[in-house]
Structure formats: structure tokens, C-alpha cells
Amino acid sequence: MTIAKLSELGITHLPDHTELPESDGTFVKNFQEHPQSTLLTDSVQSVLQQIHPDKQYCIGQDCGIYWRLTEPPERGASAPDWFYVPNVAPMLNGQFRRSYVLWQEYVAPLIVLEFASGNGSQERDNTPITGKFWVYEQAIRVPFYGIYEFSKAAVEVYHLVDGRYQQLTANERGHYEISLMGVELGIWQGEYGNTTAPWLRWWDAQGNLLLTGEEKSQLLTSQLEQEQQKNQRLAERLRQLGINADEV
């Protein structure tokens, strides 16, 4: 909507994130979506901190992205289950964002991810103005768009090339390269929290799984325990040989 059209409607300014609804009030979540989003955010933080030593980036989880002004306002927003925006402040004017408003921020997300509870038809809807696929491709112009289908434990990833989405092909590891982040995206079967299931996860460019903070702590603990056991076995062997370990 142009400034001239806004003036005709008596609108004197564009609303910001504090003036727009942060929810349409519907219940559309399932029990996997919250831990899935948390897993993605936790494990990718180390990469984003390397990309942004100035800490200028933000991550949204089930937050609205406003791309047009309409009535009611919620119709002008799409709410990805997970998205990352580079080169923006983590907070806006000292406030946590209620939503991400493109005409206020200008920088589009680099990647959006949708977790499809059904067959993915809504996430692939290319209907102009209303379809999610169309909005991300043509309106917001997000460089990478991923659709994760829980029921199939499968993910599709699209890359914006010359204004149109092209579906990416998985590499030899079965992952999809998100080149602008230097990471790969794919499916990992394992336990997260108290649930063993297929999870959408990140790997680095060499194919190493990006670990959460808890996984890193568990790995360090395991390595320390192994080192202690190694030292104990060595001390016992030396004792059997009549050698004082302190003298070695």
C-alpha cells in the first residue's frame, strides 16, 4: 500500500511492532514444535556468533512477519515457525519485538522454516497474496525456505534464484547446504529432551553435527570421565609393575 493511498484512508503513519497484533488468536501448534524450535536456536548460536561478532542478528520462533498493511492487520502477516534475520539488532529500540515489521526494519529474513503438521499443502500454497509459498518468495523474498513434514520426517529446502524458488538437492550426506550461513540442514534421529524422534538439525560445512549447550556439556563430561579412567588404568598397571606413578 502506497503512502498516497494511506493518506486517502486517513492513515498518517505506518504502525510499528508495538501497534500491530502479535497473534491471530488461533491454536495451531503441536507438542513437537516448541522443542524443535528451541533445538534449532540453541545449536546454531555458536555459528551465528562467529558470523556476527557484533551480535547484530535476531531469531524469531512463531512470530509474525508483517509485509503489508491491511485490515484486519493480521492478514498482512505470515508467522514462520522459525526464522533468522542477519544484521539487525537483537532488540528494537530497547524492546523485545512483538513481531517483525518489514517497513520498520527493511532487512528480510535469510531463512524461514515451517513445520508442517499436515501434508504440507499450506506451506506449498503458491496462491498470490494469501499462500505462504508465494508470500515468502514474491513478497518477503526470503533467500532460503524450508518445509519440514513431521509425518514423513522429511524436509524440502528452496533457494531464491532470479526471483523464483528453486528446490535444492541434498548433498552426499543427505543435507541441504545453506550457503550464506555456512551450514547444512537435515534430519537427525535421536533423543532431545525426553523424546527420541526425527529432528530437524544443523551441521557445519564439514558435516559435523552442531551441538546444543547441553550436548556440549555431556560430551565434555564424557571425555573427562574417559581421561580419568585411562589415568586410573595406567596407575594400576604401574602399581602392578612396582612403579610409583609419582615417579613417572
Backbone bond lengths (Angstrom), bond angles and torsions (degrees), N, CA, C in turn:
res aa  C-N    CA-C-N  psi(-1)  N-CA   C-N-CA  omega(-1)  CA-C   N-CA-C  phi
1 M - - - 1.459 - - 1.526 108.97 -
2 T 1.368 116.64 128.64 1.451 121.01 -175.95 1.528 111.53 -78.94
3 I 1.356 115.34 162.42 1.460 120.68 176.96 1.528 110.77 -60.41
4 A 1.372 116.89 -38.83 1.470 120.47 179.15 1.521 110.86 -61.87
5 K 1.328 115.85 -41.89 1.464 119.59 179.85 1.517 110.55 -66.64
6 L 1.325 116.86 -38.17 1.454 120.51 177.05 1.521 110.55 -60.87
7 S 1.319 115.86 -42.23 1.466 120.10 179.81 1.522 110.84 -62.27
8 E 1.331 116.51 -39.86 1.462 120.27 178.60 1.522 110.91 -61.48
9 L 1.321 115.94 -32.45 1.458 120.46 -178.98 1.523 112.44 -86.37
10 G 1.327 116.04 1.03 1.452 119.43 179.45 1.510 113.83 80.32
11 I 1.339 117.55 15.50 1.463 121.78 179.70 1.528 108.59 -91.50
12 T 1.303 116.84 120.65 1.462 120.92 -174.21 1.509 113.64 -94.76
13 H 1.327 117.52 -15.74 1.464 119.45 178.19 1.519 109.71 -154.74
14 L 1.337 115.72 158.77 1.450 120.75 176.81 1.521 108.94 -84.17
15 P 1.329 118.99 131.26 1.463 120.86 -179.18 1.523 111.35 -66.86
16 D 1.338 115.44 149.22 1.463 119.69 177.19 1.522 110.13 -102.89
17 H 1.334 116.26 -170.82 1.464 120.05 -173.13 1.524 113.16 -66.47
18 T 1.339 117.79 -20.35 1.461 120.32 179.75 1.525 111.97 -82.17
19 E 1.348 117.34 -14.82 1.460 121.58 -175.64 1.525 113.33 -105.40
20 L 1.331 116.56 -9.06 1.455 120.65 -176.66 1.529 110.55 -101.45
21 P 1.326 118.56 147.54 1.471 120.65 178.73 1.526 110.58 -61.01
22 E 1.329 116.66 139.41 1.462 119.93 178.82 1.517 111.97 -94.76
23 S 1.335 117.87 -3.69 1.458 121.65 -179.47 1.514 109.29 -155.85
24 D 1.355 114.72 151.00 1.463 118.17 174.54 1.521 111.58 -94.06
25 G 1.345 116.47 2.51 1.453 120.93 173.28 1.512 115.88 80.79
26 T 1.343 117.79 10.01 1.460 119.91 -179.96 1.515 111.01 -97.81
27 F 1.337 116.15 155.80 1.454 122.52 177.49 1.525 108.01 -100.68
28 V 1.315 116.42 109.02 1.467 119.61 -175.72 1.529 111.67 -131.77
29 K 1.321 117.95 8.86 1.460 120.78 -174.53 1.520 111.32 -94.11
30 N 1.336 115.75 159.11 1.452 120.24 169.48 1.522 108.16 -124.47
31 F 1.325 116.65 175.65 1.461 120.82 -170.26 1.524 113.62 -73.71
32 Q 1.333 118.04 -12.74 1.463 119.77 179.92 1.525 112.20 -87.48
33 E 1.320 117.63 -24.16 1.451 120.04 -169.29 1.529 113.56 -65.85
34 H 1.338 117.38 -39.72 1.463 118.41 -179.04 1.527 112.18 -64.95
35 P 1.358 119.57 -52.39 1.463 117.82 178.17 1.523 112.73 -63.85
36 Q 1.346 117.77 -32.53 1.456 119.68 178.37 1.530 111.17 -62.53
37 S 1.312 117.36 -44.97 1.459 120.75 178.21 1.524 111.49 -63.68
38 T 1.330 116.29 -43.26 1.460 120.74 -179.91 1.520 111.13 -62.68
39 L 1.321 117.08 -40.10 1.459 121.82 178.24 1.521 111.04 -61.49
40 L 1.319 117.23 -45.37 1.463 120.89 179.34 1.526 111.34 -62.23
41 T 1.323 116.10 -44.49 1.463 120.50 -177.38 1.519 111.53 -67.18
42 D 1.322 116.72 -47.61 1.465 121.46 -176.38 1.527 111.30 -60.71
43 S 1.327 116.47 -45.67 1.459 119.85 -172.75 1.523 113.86 -76.81
44 V 1.320 118.80 -22.44 1.469 120.04 -177.09 1.531 112.67 -93.99
45 Q 1.333 117.44 -5.99 1.456 120.30 -175.53 1.530 112.54 -59.09
46 S 1.334 117.51 -40.29 1.465 119.75 -177.80 1.525 111.21 -62.64
47 V 1.331 117.26 -36.91 1.457 121.41 177.96 1.524 110.64 -68.05
48 L 1.327 116.32 -45.56 1.465 119.87 -178.10 1.523 111.62 -66.19
49 Q 1.319 117.09 -31.97 1.468 119.66 177.47 1.516 111.48 -69.04
50 Q 1.335 117.02 -29.39 1.460 120.17 174.85 1.525 110.69 -73.92
51 I 1.352 116.05 -40.35 1.465 120.30 178.57 1.521 110.77 -67.40
52 H 1.341 116.20 -36.82 1.464 121.70 -175.41 1.533 110.55 -122.03
53 P 1.333 118.55 74.75 1.469 118.94 177.51 1.522 112.70 -61.08
54 D 1.349 116.07 -19.38 1.467 120.35 176.59 1.524 112.38 -84.97
55 K 1.355 116.50 -0.52 1.473 123.60 177.93 1.531 113.29 65.10
56 Q 1.313 116.66 24.53 1.456 120.36 -178.20 1.535 110.72 -94.12
57 Y 1.311 115.14 81.91 1.460 121.86 174.52 1.521 107.76 -161.67
58 C 1.322 116.42 162.96 1.466 119.64 175.25 1.518 110.13 -143.33
59 I 1.320 115.11 155.06 1.459 123.03 178.53 1.520 108.34 -124.66
60 G 1.309 115.96 132.44 1.457 121.33 177.19 1.514 110.71 -112.40
61 Q 1.316 117.06 140.25 1.458 122.90 177.49 1.519 108.57 -127.43
62 D 1.322 115.89 108.05 1.463 121.85 -179.15 1.530 110.90 59.03
63 C 1.321 115.49 39.98 1.476 121.63 178.90 1.525 109.20 -110.19
64 G 1.327 116.17 145.77 1.450 120.58 -179.11 1.515 112.78 -72.75
65 I 1.327 116.53 138.28 1.464 123.10 169.92 1.524 106.56 -108.71
66 Y 1.305 116.79 110.81 1.465 121.00 178.82 1.526 109.44 -85.51
67 W 1.342 115.59 122.42 1.462 120.34 -178.22 1.525 112.77 -119.97
68 R 1.327 117.99 -11.51 1.468 120.91 175.50 1.520 109.13 -151.02
69 L 1.311 115.74 157.64 1.461 121.92 179.06 1.513 108.81 -99.67
70 T 1.331 116.52 121.91 1.452 121.13 -176.74 1.522 108.61 -148.11
71 E 1.327 116.50 -178.47 1.462 121.52 179.60 1.525 109.43 -132.71
72 P 1.326 119.27 122.54 1.461 124.97 -2.31 1.530 111.47 -70.51
73 P 1.325 117.28 159.33 1.460 120.26 -173.56 1.525 114.31 -57.59
74 E 1.358 117.72 -33.86 1.464 120.63 -176.28 1.523 112.71 -59.13
75 R 1.335 117.51 -25.20 1.459 119.87 -179.97 1.526 112.23 -70.30
76 G 1.289 115.70 -13.28 1.466 119.55 178.47 1.509 113.26 -97.26
77 A 1.338 116.45 15.99 1.461 120.44 -177.90 1.516 110.55 -130.24
78 S 1.319 114.65 151.72 1.458 121.85 169.90 1.515 107.14 -124.83
79 A 1.328 117.70 141.02 1.455 121.00 -173.85 1.532 110.56 -119.29
80 P 1.332 117.76 88.89 1.469 120.11 177.76 1.523 110.47 -63.86
81 D 1.321 114.86 153.49 1.457 118.42 177.82 1.530 111.37 -70.07
82 W 1.338 116.62 -29.24 1.475 120.55 178.44 1.523 108.14 -154.66
83 F 1.343 116.33 137.01 1.464 118.54 174.00 1.525 110.57 -154.29
84 Y 1.320 114.47 156.97 1.473 122.54 -178.10 1.517 108.96 -128.36
85 V 1.344 115.27 132.33 1.460 121.48 178.55 1.526 108.68 -119.72
86 P 1.324 118.29 121.18 1.469 120.07 178.73 1.523 111.72 -85.77
87 N 1.321 114.84 154.53 1.467 122.24 169.66 1.526 114.36 61.04
88 V 1.317 115.11 39.41 1.466 121.39 170.08 1.529 107.32 -132.88
89 A 1.317 116.29 157.28 1.460 119.95 179.79 1.528 110.33 -67.70
90 P 1.334 117.96 144.22 1.470 120.19 178.86 1.525 112.94 -63.17
91 M 1.328 117.14 -27.58 1.460 122.14 173.62 1.521 108.25 -124.10
92 L 1.291 116.47 157.86 1.466 121.15 -177.58 1.524 109.41 -111.32
93 N 1.329 115.46 113.61 1.464 120.88 -178.69 1.522 112.21 54.08
94 G 1.346 115.12 38.40 1.455 120.51 178.07 1.516 114.74 78.01
95 Q 1.338 117.58 8.51 1.462 121.41 -178.75 1.526 110.42 -120.70
96 F 1.337 116.22 146.19 1.451 119.14 168.93 1.524 108.53 -66.62
97 R 1.311 116.51 136.52 1.455 120.68 179.41 1.529 111.13 -66.78
98 R 1.315 116.28 136.57 1.467 120.58 170.62 1.520 109.52 -85.31
99 S 1.323 116.08 -26.47 1.456 123.18 176.69 1.533 106.60 -161.40
100 Y 1.325 115.85 172.39 1.462 120.20 179.72 1.524 107.57 -108.72
101 V 1.323 117.16 114.23 1.459 123.13 -171.71 1.525 108.96 -108.41
102 L 1.333 116.41 110.92 1.463 120.48 -172.33 1.525 113.29 -62.22
103 W 1.332 117.30 -37.57 1.462 117.74 -178.90 1.532 111.97 -74.13
104 Q 1.321 116.37 -9.60 1.459 120.53 176.31 1.531 111.05 -97.90
105 E 1.333 116.85 -28.01 1.463 121.53 -172.91 1.524 113.63 -111.97
106 Y 1.323 118.31 -31.82 1.466 124.98 174.99 1.525 114.77 76.21
107 V 1.329 118.76 -33.74 1.464 121.36 -176.84 1.528 109.58 -84.32
108 A 1.315 116.78 124.10 1.465 120.95 179.37 1.526 110.17 -81.85
109 P 1.337 117.92 152.61 1.466 120.03 173.53 1.519 110.89 -57.13
110 L 1.321 116.67 149.31 1.460 121.03 176.14 1.522 110.99 -83.20
111 I 1.336 115.84 -32.39 1.460 120.69 178.43 1.522 109.61 -147.08
112 V 1.325 115.72 139.25 1.463 121.75 171.46 1.520 108.02 -124.05
113 L 1.331 115.62 143.27 1.456 121.83 179.06 1.520 109.23 -125.69
114 E 1.321 115.35 133.14 1.457 121.69 175.97 1.520 108.61 -115.59
115 F 1.339 116.28 134.97 1.458 122.31 177.28 1.523 107.74 -102.23
116 A 1.307 116.32 107.84 1.462 121.03 -173.99 1.522 110.93 -86.17
117 S 1.325 116.23 114.04 1.464 120.28 176.34 1.525 111.06 -76.03
118 G 1.337 116.48 -30.40 1.459 120.81 -179.73 1.516 111.36 -96.22
119 N 1.329 115.76 -136.69 1.461 120.70 -176.48 1.520 113.11 -93.20
120 G 1.328 117.08 5.03 1.462 120.58 177.53 1.518 114.47 85.99
121 S 1.336 117.84 4.10 1.461 120.01 -177.32 1.528 111.84 -64.36
122 Q 1.327 117.63 -38.40 1.464 119.62 178.70 1.527 110.93 -66.05
123 E 1.323 116.07 -38.87 1.462 120.02 -178.42 1.531 111.95 -72.42
124 R 1.341 117.11 -21.08 1.472 121.20 178.88 1.525 112.23 -101.64
125 D 1.312 117.24 6.35 1.464 122.08 -176.91 1.529 109.99 -66.91
126 N 1.329 115.60 117.04 1.462 121.48 -177.36 1.527 112.29 -103.30
127 T 1.328 116.62 19.80 1.459 120.55 179.23 1.527 109.91 -67.13
128 P 1.346 118.79 126.55 1.466 120.56 -180.00 1.527 112.64 -53.82
129 I 1.307 115.57 136.91 1.461 126.41 176.69 1.530 113.01 78.08
130 T 1.322 118.55 -44.72 1.466 120.33 -172.79 1.526 114.39 -101.77
131 G 1.307 118.45 -27.70 1.457 121.24 -175.46 1.519 112.68 -76.06
132 K 1.336 117.34 136.51 1.470 120.54 -178.61 1.524 111.87 -59.28
133 F 1.332 116.54 -45.75 1.455 120.20 -178.37 1.524 109.83 -58.36
134 W 1.330 116.80 -45.01 1.468 121.58 -179.96 1.522 111.11 -63.35
135 V 1.319 116.98 -43.75 1.467 120.98 -178.29 1.523 111.12 -61.19
136 Y 1.334 116.85 -46.95 1.462 119.26 -178.68 1.527 111.78 -68.50
137 E 1.324 116.48 -35.37 1.463 120.51 -177.63 1.528 112.42 -80.25
138 Q 1.321 117.03 -48.94 1.451 120.98 -169.58 1.524 114.87 -98.40
139 A 1.326 117.73 -31.27 1.474 120.53 -175.92 1.527 111.60 -96.36
140 I 1.332 116.50 -57.96 1.470 119.78 -178.07 1.522 110.88 -82.73
141 R 1.335 116.45 -29.48 1.472 123.57 178.57 1.527 111.67 59.60
142 V 1.301 114.74 57.92 1.459 121.95 179.33 1.536 109.24 -78.70
143 P 1.328 118.99 126.28 1.467 120.62 -177.19 1.528 114.86 -58.56
144 F 1.358 117.99 -38.51 1.460 120.78 -179.52 1.532 109.79 -128.86
145 Y 1.331 115.19 133.59 1.458 121.31 179.94 1.523 108.43 -130.78
146 G 1.341 116.42 122.79 1.453 121.10 179.62 1.516 111.97 -116.23
147 I 1.334 116.35 138.43 1.461 122.87 177.14 1.525 107.85 -119.88
148 Y 1.326 116.48 113.78 1.465 121.66 -179.89 1.521 108.99 -104.73
149 E 1.326 116.37 118.85 1.463 121.72 178.05 1.519 109.03 -97.22
150 F 1.330 116.61 111.50 1.454 121.76 179.76 1.533 111.50 -56.96
151 S 1.326 116.02 -45.90 1.467 120.48 -172.48 1.521 112.59 -64.08
152 K 1.325 117.03 -30.10 1.458 121.47 -179.00 1.528 112.92 -100.21
153 A 1.330 116.21 -8.80 1.467 120.38 -173.22 1.526 109.48 51.81
154 A 1.338 115.80 47.57 1.463 121.32 -176.47 1.521 109.52 -136.79
155 V 1.333 115.35 150.81 1.451 120.46 179.24 1.530 109.58 -130.66
156 E 1.311 115.83 139.45 1.458 122.98 171.19 1.516 107.91 -110.96
157 V 1.320 117.12 138.53 1.459 120.85 179.36 1.523 108.65 -126.94
158 Y 1.321 115.18 132.90 1.461 122.08 -179.74 1.525 109.63 -117.59
159 H 1.335 114.86 144.89 1.468 121.53 179.94 1.525 108.31 -122.51
160 L 1.330 116.16 132.73 1.462 121.28 -178.14 1.530 109.66 -78.56
161 V 1.330 115.82 115.60 1.464 122.34 -179.86 1.520 108.40 -129.07
162 D 1.323 116.02 119.70 1.468 121.30 -179.36 1.524 111.79 53.41
163 G 1.328 116.10 40.44 1.455 121.29 173.83 1.514 115.30 82.18
164 R 1.348 118.30 4.23 1.462 121.13 179.34 1.523 109.26 -132.77
165 Y 1.332 115.86 148.25 1.457 120.41 177.40 1.527 110.93 -78.11
166 Q 1.329 114.75 131.47 1.454 121.78 172.05 1.523 107.75 -116.35
167 Q 1.334 116.97 129.69 1.455 120.55 -179.27 1.525 109.88 -72.08
168 L 1.331 115.84 130.28 1.450 121.00 179.95 1.526 110.91 -79.39
169 T 1.321 114.73 152.79 1.461 122.08 174.75 1.517 108.66 -99.72
170 A 1.318 116.94 137.79 1.467 120.66 179.50 1.525 110.31 -66.05
171 N 1.340 115.17 148.73 1.459 119.79 177.22 1.529 110.16 -81.71
172 E 1.342 116.02 -171.05 1.468 119.94 -176.18 1.519 112.75 -64.68
173 R 1.336 117.52 -17.98 1.467 121.13 178.04 1.523 112.04 -92.07
174 G 1.320 116.39 -1.10 1.456 119.99 -177.30 1.518 112.34 80.98
175 H 1.346 117.21 16.97 1.461 122.43 -178.46 1.525 110.54 -108.84
176 Y 1.333 114.45 164.66 1.454 121.09 179.05 1.529 109.12 -114.26
177 E 1.297 115.97 126.93 1.463 121.18 -175.28 1.526 110.82 -79.99
178 I 1.326 115.43 121.99 1.466 121.47 173.32 1.530 104.79 -100.83
179 S 1.313 115.49 85.82 1.465 122.18 -166.34 1.526 113.20 -59.70
180 L 1.305 117.86 -37.37 1.463 120.49 -175.83 1.523 112.89 -73.53
181 M 1.340 116.47 -10.19 1.462 120.92 175.77 1.527 111.88 -109.62
182 G 1.335 116.85 -11.95 1.453 120.35 -177.82 1.516 112.88 70.26
183 V 1.339 117.23 29.38 1.469 121.72 -178.81 1.521 109.51 -132.26
184 E 1.324 114.61 171.39 1.454 122.35 174.51 1.527 109.17 -122.38
185 L 1.316 115.37 151.92 1.459 121.89 -179.02 1.519 108.59 -121.74
186 G 1.327 116.80 135.32 1.457 119.83 -179.94 1.510 112.01 -166.23
187 I 1.333 115.97 -171.43 1.458 122.82 -177.64 1.520 109.45 -103.08
188 W 1.324 115.82 133.59 1.467 123.57 179.01 1.514 108.53 -124.68
189 Q 1.314 116.61 128.53 1.454 121.76 177.18 1.524 108.69 -96.64
190 G 1.316 117.36 119.11 1.451 119.63 -179.45 1.518 111.69 178.16
191 E 1.322 115.21 -170.97 1.459 121.26 -177.53 1.517 110.58 -100.78
192 Y 1.306 115.38 127.36 1.461 122.06 172.94 1.522 107.29 -131.48
193 G 1.335 116.21 128.79 1.457 118.93 -172.49 1.516 108.30 66.70
194 N 1.316 116.18 -123.35 1.467 120.06 178.69 1.520 111.89 -114.00
195 T 1.351 116.03 21.97 1.452 119.76 -173.77 1.524 111.49 -130.24
196 T 1.323 116.01 128.47 1.457 121.65 172.49 1.521 108.38 -96.68
197 A 1.328 116.04 121.55 1.457 120.98 -174.01 1.529 108.91 -165.66
198 P 1.333 117.10 172.21 1.468 118.97 169.72 1.530 108.86 -74.92
199 W 1.318 116.86 132.77 1.462 121.62 -179.53 1.531 109.64 -126.96
200 L 1.313 115.75 145.86 1.461 121.40 173.06 1.524 107.99 -80.66
201 R 1.361 116.32 124.93 1.466 118.77 -173.40 1.528 111.41 -142.00
202 W 1.341 113.28 168.02 1.465 122.55 178.97 1.529 110.69 -103.22
203 W 1.322 115.44 148.54 1.465 123.73 167.90 1.524 107.90 -129.16
204 D 1.330 117.87 157.80 1.461 119.15 174.37 1.523 109.05 -80.26
205 A 1.338 116.69 178.63 1.463 120.84 -174.56 1.521 112.67 -66.07
206 Q 1.336 117.02 -17.58 1.466 121.31 177.96 1.530 112.21 -92.85
207 G 1.310 117.01 0.28 1.454 120.66 177.53 1.509 114.65 90.19
208 N 1.340 117.34 14.26 1.463 121.00 177.43 1.526 109.88 -88.02
209 L 1.322 116.16 129.87 1.463 120.97 179.68 1.521 110.40 -61.68
210 L 1.323 117.05 131.82 1.463 121.23 175.39 1.526 108.22 -81.08
211 L 1.320 115.76 122.76 1.453 121.36 -172.70 1.520 112.22 -91.54
212 T 1.318 115.26 151.49 1.460 120.70 171.72 1.526 108.74 -76.51
213 G 1.318 116.55 169.67 1.457 120.25 177.46 1.515 112.04 -59.59
214 E 1.336 117.56 -40.55 1.460 121.58 179.85 1.523 111.11 -66.82
215 E 1.333 116.58 -40.26 1.465 120.24 178.81 1.526 111.14 -64.87
216 K 1.322 116.74 -38.79 1.462 120.29 177.05 1.522 110.57 -63.25
217 S 1.324 116.63 -41.85 1.459 121.20 179.19 1.524 110.84 -64.29
218 Q 1.338 116.81 -43.50 1.459 121.07 178.62 1.524 111.03 -63.59
219 L 1.323 117.07 -40.14 1.459 120.93 178.92 1.516 111.02 -64.16
220 L 1.330 116.91 -43.61 1.462 120.93 178.95 1.526 110.78 -63.08
221 T 1.342 116.61 -42.65 1.463 120.52 178.26 1.522 110.96 -61.07
222 S 1.331 116.28 -43.25 1.458 121.03 179.40 1.529 111.25 -63.06
223 Q 1.326 116.48 -40.94 1.463 120.53 -179.89 1.529 110.75 -66.32
224 L 1.338 117.04 -39.93 1.460 120.84 178.39 1.533 110.73 -65.63
225 E 1.327 116.49 -41.02 1.463 120.38 178.54 1.525 110.97 -63.71
226 Q 1.333 116.78 -41.46 1.459 120.70 178.49 1.530 111.00 -63.94
227 E 1.329 116.31 -39.47 1.462 120.67 179.21 1.524 110.36 -66.30
228 Q 1.329 116.83 -40.75 1.463 120.67 178.04 1.529 111.18 -63.87
229 Q 1.325 116.46 -43.15 1.455 120.58 178.31 1.530 111.24 -63.61
230 K 1.322 116.59 -38.93 1.460 121.11 177.36 1.522 110.79 -62.05
231 N 1.339 115.82 -44.60 1.467 120.45 179.86 1.525 111.11 -65.68
232 Q 1.332 116.27 -37.93 1.470 119.87 178.81 1.524 111.09 -65.71
233 R 1.328 117.43 -41.34 1.467 120.69 178.32 1.525 110.80 -64.71
234 L 1.328 116.29 -39.24 1.465 120.10 178.48 1.519 110.77 -65.40
235 A 1.335 116.78 -42.35 1.464 120.42 179.91 1.531 110.55 -64.05
236 E 1.337 116.28 -39.72 1.453 119.94 179.38 1.526 110.92 -66.58
237 R 1.318 117.17 -39.57 1.461 120.60 178.49 1.523 111.21 -64.33
238 L 1.324 115.66 -41.23 1.466 119.45 178.58 1.521 111.13 -65.71
239 R 1.349 116.10 -37.84 1.460 120.09 178.97 1.526 110.64 -62.74
240 Q 1.331 115.35 -40.99 1.456 119.40 178.97 1.522 111.95 -64.10
241 L 1.320 116.49 -29.80 1.450 121.40 179.23 1.524 111.97 -87.09
242 G 1.348 115.85 0.19 1.458 120.25 178.58 1.510 113.11 76.58
243 I 1.305 116.71 25.17 1.467 121.64 -179.10 1.518 108.93 -108.60
244 N 1.309 115.82 131.89 1.463 120.81 176.28 1.514 108.92 -77.18
245 A 1.320 115.75 121.10 1.475 120.58 -177.12 1.519 110.94 -58.49
246 D 1.350 118.77 -31.33 1.452 121.26 -178.78 1.522 112.09 -68.46
247 E 1.345 115.68 -17.17 1.455 119.37 -177.72 1.530 111.74 -91.91
248 V 1.309 116.52 -8.24 1.464 120.73 -177.74 1.528 110.66 -82.81
